[in-house]
Amino acid sequence: MGEEMIKVSMPDGAVIEAPVGTTPVEIMKMAGEKVPKVACIAELDGESGELNRPLASDGKLAFLGFDEPRGAEAFRHTTAHVMAQAVKRLYPQAKLAIGPAIEDGYYYDFALPDAFTPDDLPAIEEEMGRIIKQNLLIARREVSKAEALALFKDRDEPYKVELIEDIADEVITLYEQGEFVDFCRGPHLTSTGKIKSFKLLSIAGAYWRGDETREMLQRIYGTSFDSKAALEEYLKMREEAEKRDHRRLGPELELFSIREEIGPGLVIYHPNGAILRTTIEDYLKVEHARRGYQLVISPHIMRREVWKTSGHLDMEYPMYLFEVDGAPYGIKPMNCPAHIYVYKSRTRGHHELPIRYFELGTVYRHERTGVLHGLLRVRGFTQDDAHIFCTPEQVEREINDALKFAFEAQRTFGFTTFKIALSTRPDHFVGDDEGWDMATDALRNALEEQGLDYFVDEGEGVFYGPKIDVKLQDAIGRLWQGPTIQVDLNLPRRFDMTYAGADNREHVPVMIHRTVLGSMERYIGILIEHYAGAFPTWLAPVQVEILPIADRHVDYAREVQDRMASRGVRAKVNEERETTGNKIRKAWRMKVPYMVIVGDNEIEAGNISVRSLAGRDDRGVDVERFTDELVREIVSRMSMEA
């Protein structure tokens, strides 16, 4: 019997016939070509593998470099293994936990008697450099679950043993490099020498398996790139990001605080933060009303039966559950059911649709303490939540309008570059193919009608429908989750929603979930970091700080404040007995856009001196003219300095 053969389509379209078990590297040799130098891994019909992993079936061959997400993931996952190997060499008593690649880097968790300190990182980096220089071959092999358990028990790696015991598969994939062995699905680079540039970044604590009742492990974060220049650029960006960190700037600018006495993940807005948030909310209310949305308000708690109907209880959603007078209740994790019950409060006819409800609804989710992160991941947050109920024929137009609204809002707040994903049907879904195709086509058509660049994220839709996700690029190039538009094929049926059609028969409406900003907390955190706390004037909590040079100038400063306040300008007089220089420095630290200085000369001439964060320094400025300029800037939401 002849050898079993496979047919592999090359990147250039040629087809190579080769024996089963031939590797991508060997396929390229057979074609008289070389593997691209930048290649990290290979893919056969979308299934990733090492460059030297044997191929078992026909398919189209592709090579992924660091510039592809899966290529970068393999590169960084390999670096995580190198870091773990270095730690085991330097600290043989350390026990291995997990070490995945993450966005922009990787981490590995260890258990050891004494905690790591930042002073330990240089030695670990040095050992990593030696491992990379050794250019150790990374070998992949498959073993039985029993063999893997025996191996890691013999190596005294209890965390690895626990992970393997919880795996249902009877075949475990091991990766070995020199004396080091780990298990994971891969893929990886073919040798340690292929890692170009790396850096260890920080140390943190992490509960084993994210469970606060389990032991605390030591986590080392790092990053790696395919060139020294790319690493240096990233480290500069990271340094800038640290300066912009909203967790530091928020309290410094007296915007918000999160107090342990009150509880983790629960935000207190200080006066400055409340002004910022209210300004954003006022904008949203006006813009929603202008587009035909009706404002609704729903309670924070609802009977548990509501969440059973919605499916949240079946999904073990992270809710806060409790009893009132013996009846089961839950604090709402989202606003959807309340909006559905507003719709269901009376019979609806097709002539009423579309119906658009909007709420600044506060919700609560029982997030684990270990994943909380400033304003970006909290337990209580307010969404600019809207739900549109419409006929199938109206879906595309409503998505189109929602998209236009979302991008107009983002540009108003200073974001101009976006990354857009169309997420399609996952493996497990509700509804039928026809409904999914209709919803997906409507989303795609809206994106294309507006000429928006997007990529298709296959299988990443939610179980109840496809969606559009928009990521915002900030001032230093980072991407943040922003608006989302989801077409729901599930809740209208679960809640028995209907409308009377033109044929006088009952039909099920389509439900569109839509946010323009997302959660207020997260969006404010993003704005703080995007602007480094120096908000445009229309958003600034204090727009003008008036600085009298001496006590005798305070009355005139108050008069200027009153004149500005009467025009809607947020002006504040600093009456502290300090030097003018100190007052200016404090205003700069608080990122106040404009400073007005008044002294003897200004009082005599009946004018003001103006300084700004952007570098303006003018004397003899007419109060009314300056106030007119300010009002125009605030109303237009543009900067006079632009």
PLY file of the C-alpha trace (Angstrom):
ply
format ascii 1.0
element vertex 642
property float x
property float y
property float z
element edge 641
property int vertex1
property int vertex2
end_header
0.00 0.00 0.00
1.38 3.40 -0.91
2.20 6.17 1.53
-0.77 8.39 2.49
-0.42 11.80 0.87
-1.80 15.28 1.49
-2.23 18.25 -0.85
-1.08 21.59 0.49
-1.96 24.85 -1.27
0.93 27.30 -1.03
0.59 31.05 -0.34
1.30 31.71 -4.06
-1.44 29.29 -5.16
0.80 26.34 -6.10
-0.18 22.90 -4.74
2.41 20.59 -3.17
1.67 16.89 -2.68
3.57 15.42 0.24
3.41 12.52 2.71
1.28 12.89 5.83
3.54 14.19 8.61
5.47 16.63 6.42
6.09 19.92 8.25
5.48 23.44 6.89
9.25 23.96 6.73
9.66 20.81 4.64
6.74 21.79 2.40
8.50 25.07 1.60
11.73 23.22 0.78
9.83 20.92 -1.56
8.47 24.05 -3.28
11.98 25.44 -3.62
11.21 28.31 -1.28
12.21 29.43 2.20
9.97 30.06 5.16
9.57 33.84 5.56
12.09 35.14 8.08
9.35 36.96 9.97
7.20 33.82 10.35
6.35 32.89 13.94
3.88 30.08 13.26
2.11 28.37 10.37
-1.59 27.89 9.70
-3.33 25.19 7.70
-6.90 26.25 6.84
-6.88 28.61 9.84
-5.58 26.05 12.36
-2.39 27.31 13.99
0.71 25.20 14.56
4.47 25.39 14.87
6.60 25.75 11.76
7.87 22.20 12.41
4.55 20.57 13.44
3.66 17.65 11.13
0.67 18.24 8.86
-2.05 15.60 8.76
-4.58 16.86 6.19
-5.08 18.82 2.99
-5.40 22.56 3.26
-4.15 26.02 2.45
-0.86 26.92 4.11
-0.15 30.39 5.50
2.61 31.87 7.65
1.91 34.37 10.40
4.44 36.89 11.62
4.52 39.06 14.71
2.30 41.61 12.97
-0.58 39.10 13.10
-2.34 38.70 16.49
-1.89 34.90 16.57
1.75 35.24 15.59
2.41 37.77 18.36
0.55 35.56 20.83
2.78 32.57 20.04
5.88 34.77 20.26
4.89 36.10 23.68
3.66 32.78 25.02
7.07 31.35 24.19
8.69 34.26 26.05
6.52 33.45 29.09
7.93 29.89 29.05
11.46 31.30 28.84
10.73 33.50 31.86
9.36 30.51 33.81
12.47 28.49 32.91
14.70 31.32 34.15
12.77 31.58 37.42
13.07 27.80 37.98
16.83 28.00 37.40
17.23 30.84 39.89
14.56 29.71 42.37
14.31 25.90 42.19
11.74 25.93 45.02
9.29 28.00 42.92
6.12 26.19 41.82
4.70 26.86 38.35
1.09 27.98 37.93
-0.04 29.55 34.63
1.67 31.80 32.08
-0.43 33.01 29.15
0.18 35.64 26.52
-1.95 38.75 27.05
-2.48 41.95 25.09
0.93 43.62 24.68
2.78 40.97 26.67
2.56 37.97 28.96
2.72 36.95 32.60
3.52 33.88 34.68
2.29 33.03 38.18
4.54 31.36 40.72
4.26 30.14 44.29
7.37 30.53 46.40
8.16 31.17 50.07
9.44 34.73 49.66
7.82 37.35 47.47
9.63 38.69 44.41
10.78 42.30 44.54
11.60 44.64 41.63
15.27 44.09 42.48
14.88 40.44 41.41
13.84 41.26 37.85
17.30 42.14 36.41
18.70 38.73 37.42
15.70 36.95 35.88
16.11 38.99 32.68
19.80 38.09 32.57
19.00 34.38 32.88
16.34 34.72 30.16
19.01 36.22 27.93
21.20 33.17 28.49
18.33 30.80 27.62
17.65 32.74 24.42
21.34 32.72 23.54
21.40 28.92 24.03
18.82 28.72 21.23
17.13 25.71 22.82
14.92 23.64 20.53
11.26 23.77 21.62
9.81 20.28 21.20
6.10 19.47 21.22
4.82 16.04 22.17
1.49 14.53 23.09
1.16 12.23 26.11
-1.70 10.58 27.96
-3.34 12.38 30.86
-1.99 9.74 33.23
1.56 10.23 31.92
1.29 14.02 32.26
0.02 13.69 35.85
2.89 11.36 36.73
5.42 13.74 35.15
4.29 16.84 37.07
3.80 14.91 40.32
7.39 13.70 39.98
8.49 17.32 39.39
6.52 18.43 42.48
4.36 20.89 40.54
1.00 20.77 42.42
-0.63 23.57 40.42
0.08 21.84 37.13
-1.31 18.60 38.58
-4.54 20.36 39.63
-4.98 21.89 36.18
-4.44 18.56 34.40
-6.85 16.77 36.74
-9.56 19.25 35.72
-9.01 18.70 31.99
-11.50 16.36 30.31
-9.15 15.50 27.42
-7.20 12.28 27.71
-4.36 13.63 25.57
-2.11 16.40 26.97
0.31 18.49 24.91
3.73 19.13 26.44
6.35 21.66 25.34
9.97 21.07 26.30
13.02 23.31 26.01
16.17 22.02 27.65
15.38 20.96 31.21
12.08 22.90 31.25
8.72 21.35 30.47
5.23 22.87 30.53
1.86 21.92 29.14
-0.42 24.03 26.94
-2.16 23.92 23.58
0.47 26.09 21.87
1.56 26.94 19.29
5.06 28.18 20.08
8.17 29.32 18.29
10.51 26.51 17.24
13.43 27.64 19.42
14.20 30.11 22.21
16.71 31.93 20.00
13.92 33.35 17.87
12.92 35.78 20.65
14.39 39.15 19.68
13.67 41.72 22.40
11.98 41.36 25.77
11.53 43.21 29.06
10.13 42.32 32.48
7.77 45.05 33.62
6.25 44.55 37.04
5.28 42.25 39.89
1.83 41.73 41.35
-0.11 39.33 43.51
-2.76 37.07 41.99
-5.10 34.56 43.60
-4.76 31.05 42.28
-7.40 30.57 39.58
-8.80 34.03 40.39
-10.43 32.65 43.55
-10.13 34.95 46.57
-10.44 31.95 48.89
-7.30 30.34 47.40
-3.66 31.15 47.99
-1.98 34.30 46.72
0.65 33.72 44.02
3.43 35.96 42.69
2.83 37.25 39.15
5.59 38.64 36.93
4.48 40.69 33.91
6.64 41.13 30.84
6.54 41.97 27.18
8.46 41.00 24.06
8.73 42.21 20.47
10.30 41.13 17.21
12.68 44.09 17.20
14.55 46.29 19.65
13.04 49.43 18.09
9.49 48.13 18.61
10.26 47.31 22.24
11.73 50.77 22.88
8.69 52.40 21.29
6.38 50.33 23.49
8.32 51.18 26.66
8.08 54.89 25.83
4.34 54.52 25.32
4.07 52.61 28.59
5.94 55.37 30.42
3.53 57.91 28.95
0.59 55.70 29.91
1.78 55.62 33.53
1.78 59.43 33.58
-1.82 59.34 32.32
-3.04 56.60 34.67
-6.57 57.60 35.73
-6.12 55.82 39.09
-3.51 58.44 39.99
-4.93 61.47 38.16
-8.52 60.91 39.33
-7.81 61.50 43.02
-5.18 64.18 42.26
-7.73 66.17 40.24
-10.38 65.53 42.91
-12.60 63.69 40.44
-13.34 60.43 42.25
-12.20 57.99 44.89
-12.72 54.31 45.65
-12.64 53.70 49.39
-12.01 50.36 51.04
-14.36 51.42 53.84
-17.21 51.61 51.31
-16.16 48.64 49.20
-13.91 47.76 46.26
-15.21 48.62 42.81
-17.67 51.23 44.10
-16.99 54.77 42.87
-17.56 58.01 44.79
-17.67 61.10 42.57
-16.25 64.24 44.18
-17.60 67.67 43.13
-15.20 67.96 40.17
-16.02 64.45 38.99
-19.74 65.01 39.43
-19.54 68.14 37.22
-17.62 66.18 34.55
-20.08 63.30 34.64
-23.13 65.58 34.64
-21.77 67.47 31.62
-21.45 64.18 29.74
-24.90 63.03 30.83
-26.50 66.33 29.81
-24.97 65.97 26.36
-26.35 62.44 26.07
-29.85 63.41 27.18
-30.08 66.25 24.66
-28.67 64.19 21.79
-30.91 61.19 22.49
-34.02 63.38 22.67
-33.03 65.00 19.38
-32.97 61.55 17.76
-36.36 60.40 18.97
-35.36 58.39 22.05
-37.71 58.44 25.02
-36.12 58.69 28.47
-37.09 55.94 30.95
-35.96 55.20 34.51
-36.00 51.73 36.06
-35.54 50.41 39.63
-32.24 49.03 40.84
-33.75 45.79 42.13
-36.21 43.40 40.48
-37.74 40.06 41.39
-35.51 37.10 40.69
-38.11 35.64 38.33
-37.32 38.45 35.86
-33.71 37.25 35.66
-34.85 33.65 35.29
-36.97 34.66 32.29
-34.08 36.65 30.79
-31.72 33.70 31.23
-29.21 35.45 33.48
-29.76 33.01 36.34
-29.25 30.02 34.05
-26.00 31.57 32.81
-24.84 32.05 36.42
-24.39 35.75 35.73
-22.41 37.58 38.46
-25.47 39.03 40.21
-26.15 40.15 43.77
-29.12 38.09 45.00
-31.09 38.58 48.22
-34.58 38.36 49.74
-37.17 40.99 50.66
-40.04 39.83 52.90
-39.19 36.28 51.97
-39.39 36.96 48.22
-36.27 36.49 46.05
-34.81 39.60 44.35
-31.70 40.56 42.43
-29.87 43.84 41.90
-30.03 44.49 38.17
-26.87 43.67 36.17
-28.40 45.31 33.09
-31.38 47.44 32.12
-32.90 45.39 29.30
-35.84 43.70 31.12
-37.19 46.99 32.50
-37.28 48.47 29.00
-39.05 45.36 27.75
-41.74 45.77 30.43
-42.25 49.41 29.41
-42.87 48.13 25.88
-45.21 45.41 27.20
-47.24 47.86 29.30
-49.82 47.96 26.50
-50.56 46.47 23.10
-48.30 47.76 20.35
-49.06 48.19 16.66
-46.66 48.26 13.72
-47.40 51.96 13.16
-45.75 52.76 16.55
-42.44 51.16 15.67
-39.62 51.86 15.96
-39.75 52.60 19.69
-36.47 53.82 21.20
-35.96 53.85 24.98
-32.93 55.44 26.64
-31.76 55.26 30.25
-28.71 56.30 32.21
-29.16 53.11 34.18
-26.94 52.11 37.08
-26.24 48.38 37.27
-24.20 46.14 39.57
-22.16 43.05 38.86
-20.39 40.83 41.34
-16.92 41.07 39.81
-14.07 39.30 41.57
-11.84 41.62 43.59
-8.78 40.53 41.62
-10.13 41.86 38.30
-11.23 45.30 39.55
-9.21 48.13 38.00
-9.93 51.76 38.87
-12.86 53.05 36.81
-12.27 50.55 34.01
-13.57 47.49 35.89
-15.97 48.21 38.75
-18.90 46.60 40.53
-21.35 49.46 40.14
-21.56 51.46 36.92
-23.99 53.52 34.85
-24.63 52.73 31.19
-25.93 55.04 28.50
-28.23 52.18 27.67
-30.72 52.24 24.81
-33.03 49.60 23.36
-34.75 49.92 20.02
-37.80 47.79 19.24
-38.58 47.64 15.53
-39.83 45.53 12.64
-37.39 43.41 10.60
-37.75 45.91 7.74
-36.60 48.77 10.03
-33.51 47.05 11.47
-30.96 48.27 8.94
-32.08 51.90 9.11
-31.97 51.84 12.93
-28.47 50.35 12.93
-27.39 52.99 10.44
-28.71 55.79 12.62
-27.17 54.27 15.75
-23.78 54.05 14.05
-23.93 57.68 12.92
-24.84 58.76 16.45
-22.02 56.70 17.98
-19.31 58.13 15.73
-20.61 61.69 16.02
-20.44 61.37 19.81
-16.93 59.89 19.78
-15.65 62.73 17.60
-17.30 65.24 19.93
-15.33 63.76 22.83
-12.08 63.86 20.86
-11.69 60.39 19.30
-11.11 60.19 15.56
-9.51 56.79 14.91
-11.40 53.53 15.39
-11.13 49.78 14.96
-14.45 48.15 14.12
-15.39 44.47 14.42
-18.45 42.68 13.05
-18.91 39.65 15.31
-20.82 36.77 13.75
-22.73 33.66 14.85
-20.98 31.53 17.51
-21.19 27.74 17.72
-23.91 27.89 20.38
-26.72 30.29 19.55
-30.47 30.81 19.83
-32.83 31.51 16.95
-32.65 30.25 13.39
-30.20 30.72 10.54
-32.60 32.99 8.68
-32.87 35.42 11.57
-29.11 35.44 12.12
-28.44 36.06 8.43
-30.93 38.96 8.41
-29.35 40.55 11.49
-25.76 40.04 10.30
-26.54 41.41 6.84
-28.18 44.47 8.38
-25.09 45.19 10.48
-22.75 44.61 7.53
-24.83 46.75 5.17
-24.86 49.65 7.63
-21.07 49.53 7.98
-20.56 49.41 4.24
-23.13 52.10 3.49
-21.17 54.48 5.69
-17.85 53.46 4.14
-16.41 52.22 7.43
-13.41 49.88 7.50
-14.12 46.80 9.60
-13.02 43.22 10.07
-15.19 40.16 10.59
-14.65 38.47 13.95
-15.95 35.02 13.07
-17.95 33.27 15.78
-17.53 36.06 18.34
-21.14 37.24 18.41
-23.11 36.76 21.61
-25.41 33.74 21.81
-28.50 35.88 21.18
-27.30 37.78 18.11
-24.49 39.36 16.04
-22.95 42.69 17.02
-20.72 45.59 16.05
-17.95 46.53 18.48
-16.05 49.79 18.12
-12.66 50.37 19.73
-11.35 53.91 20.20
-7.73 54.88 19.68
-6.50 57.35 22.28
-3.84 60.06 22.14
-0.97 57.58 22.60
-2.29 54.87 20.29
-4.03 52.53 22.73
-7.37 50.93 21.86
-10.33 51.03 24.24
-13.71 49.32 24.03
-16.31 51.88 22.99
-19.77 51.76 21.39
-21.54 48.47 20.75
-24.63 47.61 18.71
-26.22 44.17 19.21
-29.19 42.63 17.42
-31.11 40.42 19.88
-33.01 37.37 18.61
-33.56 35.96 22.11
-35.14 38.30 24.67
-38.19 39.32 22.59
-39.21 35.67 22.45
-38.35 34.91 26.08
-40.52 37.81 27.23
-43.35 37.12 24.74
-43.05 40.51 23.07
-45.40 41.16 20.15
-46.84 43.86 17.93
-49.84 43.87 15.62
-48.65 43.87 12.02
-50.29 45.41 8.98
-51.84 41.96 8.41
-53.52 42.20 11.85
-51.48 39.22 13.04
-49.04 39.13 15.96
-45.34 39.46 15.17
-42.21 39.43 17.34
-40.26 42.71 17.26
-36.52 42.87 16.74
-34.60 44.25 19.73
-31.41 46.28 19.25
-29.15 46.88 22.27
-27.02 49.99 21.82
-24.57 52.09 23.81
-22.91 55.26 22.56
-20.23 55.57 25.24
-20.58 52.36 27.25
-20.35 52.72 31.00
-19.92 56.25 32.39
-17.22 55.04 34.76
-15.16 53.36 32.08
-15.61 56.23 29.64
-14.52 58.82 32.21
-11.45 56.70 32.93
-10.69 56.62 29.20
-11.17 60.40 28.89
-8.83 61.06 31.83
-6.10 58.99 30.17
-6.76 60.30 26.66
-6.43 63.93 27.79
-3.98 63.22 30.64
-6.51 65.04 32.84
-6.34 68.25 30.78
-9.91 68.16 29.47
-11.16 70.45 26.71
-12.85 73.51 28.18
-16.42 72.28 27.70
-15.68 69.20 29.84
-13.34 70.79 32.42
-14.90 70.87 35.92
-13.38 74.32 36.49
-13.08 76.21 33.21
-11.53 79.41 34.54
-9.67 79.99 37.80
-9.50 83.66 38.78
-6.39 84.58 40.75
-6.41 87.88 42.72
-2.83 89.00 43.40
-3.66 90.38 46.86
-6.63 90.59 49.24
-7.58 94.03 47.88
-8.18 92.45 44.48
-10.65 89.78 45.69
-13.79 91.90 45.22
-12.91 92.60 41.58
-12.11 88.89 41.07
-15.59 88.00 42.40
-17.15 90.57 40.07
-15.37 88.93 37.09
-16.51 85.52 38.32
-20.15 86.67 38.50
-20.02 88.10 34.99
-18.67 84.79 33.64
-21.04 82.63 35.69
-24.03 84.60 34.37
-23.02 83.34 30.90
-22.75 79.71 32.05
-18.96 79.63 32.48
-17.67 77.53 35.40
-15.37 80.09 37.05
-13.79 79.91 40.51
-11.90 82.51 42.57
-8.81 81.33 44.45
-8.87 83.45 47.61
-6.03 81.68 49.38
-3.28 83.92 50.78
-0.47 82.65 48.61
1.84 84.09 46.01
0.45 84.39 42.51
3.13 81.99 41.31
1.91 79.30 43.73
-1.69 79.87 42.66
-0.74 79.49 39.00
1.20 76.29 39.73
-1.78 74.84 41.61
-4.13 75.71 38.74
-1.72 74.03 36.32
-1.58 70.90 38.50
-5.39 70.84 38.53
-5.36 71.16 34.71
-7.61 74.25 34.67
-7.78 75.39 31.01
-7.68 79.16 31.71
-6.31 81.34 34.49
-7.41 84.95 34.87
-5.08 87.16 36.91
-6.29 90.43 38.43
-4.27 93.07 40.25
-3.99 96.87 40.48
-3.40 97.34 36.74
-6.40 95.19 35.78
-8.71 96.95 38.25
-7.62 100.38 37.04
-8.14 99.45 33.37
-11.23 97.33 34.01
-9.75 94.32 32.21
-7.95 91.03 32.98
-4.77 89.13 32.23
-5.25 85.63 30.75
-3.00 82.58 30.85
-3.81 79.09 29.62
-2.51 75.52 29.81
-1.81 75.75 26.08
0.63 78.64 26.60
-1.48 81.77 26.12
-0.24 84.78 28.10
-2.18 87.98 27.32
-2.54 91.18 29.30
-5.18 93.88 29.03
-7.93 91.52 27.83
-11.50 92.81 27.81
-13.67 90.71 30.16
-16.71 90.58 27.88
-14.65 89.75 24.80
-12.86 86.92 26.62
-16.17 85.61 28.00
-17.69 85.67 24.51
-14.74 83.61 23.24
-15.14 81.16 26.11
-18.85 80.70 25.53
-18.29 80.08 21.81
-15.61 77.52 22.66
-17.84 75.76 25.20
-20.92 75.71 22.98
-18.97 74.50 19.94
-17.05 71.96 22.10
-13.91 73.05 20.25
-10.79 74.67 21.64
-9.86 78.32 21.16
-6.28 77.07 21.17
-6.83 74.67 18.24
0 1
1 2
2 3
3 4
4 5
5 6
6 7
7 8
8 9
9 10
10 11
11 12
12 13
13 14
14 15
15 16
16 17
17 18
18 19
19 20
20 21
21 22
22 23
23 24
24 25
25 26
26 27
27 28
28 29
29 30
30 31
31 32
32 33
33 34
34 35
35 36
36 37
37 38
38 39
39 40
40 41
41 42
42 43
43 44
44 45
45 46
46 47
47 48
48 49
49 50
50 51
51 52
52 53
53 54
54 55
55 56
56 57
57 58
58 59
59 60
60 61
61 62
62 63
63 64
64 65
65 66
66 67
67 68
68 69
69 70
70 71
71 72
72 73
73 74
74 75
75 76
76 77
77 78
78 79
79 80
80 81
81 82
82 83
83 84
84 85
85 86
86 87
87 88
88 89
89 90
90 91
91 92
92 93
93 94
94 95
95 96
96 97
97 98
98 99
99 100
100 101
101 102
102 103
103 104
104 105
105 106
106 107
107 108
108 109
109 110
110 111
111 112
112 113
113 114
114 115
115 116
116 117
117 118
118 119
119 120
120 121
121 122
122 123
123 124
124 125
125 126
126 127
127 128
128 129
129 130
130 131
131 132
132 133
133 134
134 135
135 136
136 137
137 138
138 139
139 140
140 141
141 142
142 143
143 144
144 145
145 146
146 147
147 148
148 149
149 150
150 151
151 152
152 153
153 154
154 155
155 156
156 157
157 158
158 159
159 160
160 161
161 162
162 163
163 164
164 165
165 166
166 167
167 168
168 169
169 170
170 171
171 172
172 173
173 174
174 175
175 176
176 177
177 178
178 179
179 180
180 181
181 182
182 183
183 184
184 185
185 186
186 187
187 188
188 189
189 190
190 191
191 192
192 193
193 194
194 195
195 196
196 197
197 198
198 199
199 200
200 201
201 202
202 203
203 204
204 205
205 206
206 207
207 208
208 209
209 210
210 211
211 212
212 213
213 214
214 215
215 216
216 217
217 218
218 219
219 220
220 221
221 222
222 223
223 224
224 225
225 226
226 227
227 228
228 229
229 230
230 231
231 232
232 233
233 234
234 235
235 236
236 237
237 238
238 239
239 240
240 241
241 242
242 243
243 244
244 245
245 246
246 247
247 248
248 249
249 250
250 251
251 252
252 253
253 254
254 255
255 256
256 257
257 258
258 259
259 260
260 261
261 262
262 263
263 264
264 265
265 266
266 267
267 268
268 269
269 270
270 271
271 272
272 273
273 274
274 275
275 276
276 277
277 278
278 279
279 280
280 281
281 282
282 283
283 284
284 285
285 286
286 287
287 288
288 289
289 290
290 291
291 292
292 293
293 294
294 295
295 296
296 297
297 298
298 299
299 300
300 301
301 302
302 303
303 304
304 305
305 306
306 307
307 308
308 309
309 310
310 311
311 312
312 313
313 314
314 315
315 316
316 317
317 318
318 319
319 320
320 321
321 322
322 323
323 324
324 325
325 326
326 327
327 328
328 329
329 330
330 331
331 332
332 333
333 334
334 335
335 336
336 337
337 338
338 339
339 340
340 341
341 342
342 343
343 344
344 345
345 346
346 347
347 348
348 349
349 350
350 351
351 352
352 353
353 354
354 355
355 356
356 357
357 358
358 359
359 360
360 361
361 362
362 363
363 364
364 365
365 366
366 367
367 368
368 369
369 370
370 371
371 372
372 373
373 374
374 375
375 376
376 377
377 378
378 379
379 380
380 381
381 382
382 383
383 384
384 385
385 386
386 387
387 388
388 389
389 390
390 391
391 392
392 393
393 394
394 395
395 396
396 397
397 398
398 399
399 400
400 401
401 402
402 403
403 404
404 405
405 406
406 407
407 408
408 409
409 410
410 411
411 412
412 413
413 414
414 415
415 416
416 417
417 418
418 419
419 420
420 421
421 422
422 423
423 424
424 425
425 426
426 427
427 428
428 429
429 430
430 431
431 432
432 433
433 434
434 435
435 436
436 437
437 438
438 439
439 440
440 441
441 442
442 443
443 444
444 445
445 446
446 447
447 448
448 449
449 450
450 451
451 452
452 453
453 454
454 455
455 456
456 457
457 458
458 459
459 460
460 461
461 462
462 463
463 464
464 465
465 466
466 467
467 468
468 469
469 470
470 471
471 472
472 473
473 474
474 475
475 476
476 477
477 478
478 479
479 480
480 481
481 482
482 483
483 484
484 485
485 486
486 487
487 488
488 489
489 490
490 491
491 492
492 493
493 494
494 495
495 496
496 497
497 498
498 499
499 500
500 501
501 502
502 503
503 504
504 505
505 506
506 507
507 508
508 509
509 510
510 511
511 512
512 513
513 514
514 515
515 516
516 517
517 518
518 519
519 520
520 521
521 522
522 523
523 524
524 525
525 526
526 527
527 528
528 529
529 530
530 531
531 532
532 533
533 534
534 535
535 536
536 537
537 538
538 539
539 540
540 541
541 542
542 543
543 544
544 545
545 546
546 547
547 548
548 549
549 550
550 551
551 552
552 553
553 554
554 555
555 556
556 557
557 558
558 559
559 560
560 561
561 562
562 563
563 564
564 565
565 566
566 567
567 568
568 569
569 570
570 571
571 572
572 573
573 574
574 575
575 576
576 577
577 578
578 579
579 580
580 581
581 582
582 583
583 584
584 585
585 586
586 587
587 588
588 589
589 590
590 591
591 592
592 593
593 594
594 595
595 596
596 597
597 598
598 599
599 600
600 601
601 602
602 603
603 604
604 605
605 606
606 607
607 608
608 609
609 610
610 611
611 612
612 613
613 614
614 615
615 616
616 617
617 618
618 619
619 620
620 621
621 622
622 623
623 624
624 625
625 626
626 627
627 628
628 629
629 630
630 631
631 632
632 633
633 634
634 635
635 636
636 637
637 638
638 639
639 640
640 641
